[in-house]
């Protein structure tokens, strides 16, 4: 239905795209059972500095970060990969993987962080953050512009979930 929403129709009208020339794609992908997940900006969204990578993260699925359920851990890395800013987050809620292998934003699927989860580090380790920033820089170089990237880490393996140009 979003193909026919006001915003989509206005976009097509603004760019002269005929409605009978468009289609809708649906992506179905396997859920990544993340140890940590979050959002990475390959330029600083606050200052505009293109030599900085900003990574926000939280334990569990990235839905908690993206939807604003938690205050994520916040790290800024410079062009050399050195961490220049670090602020721990507050993960009072963790969004677990559902029993059917899905994440859910339904309140029944959100739970307060349990004591074991509270003892886990508030963010990925520094080596993981440096590796993630390097991957982000490669994505931005390939795209030719700063990118906004959703990512996850599971068992030390980094997975990019989606990437889009940073909003101006």
Protein Blocks (a to p, Z undefined) as FASTA:
>chain_A
ZZmgmklmmmmmmnopafklcccddddddddddfbdcdddfbdfknopakbccddddehj
fklmmnopaccddddddfkopafbdcddddfbccdddfkopacfbfklpccddfklmmpc
fbdcfklmmmmmmmmmmmmmmnopacddddddeehiacdfbdcdddZZ
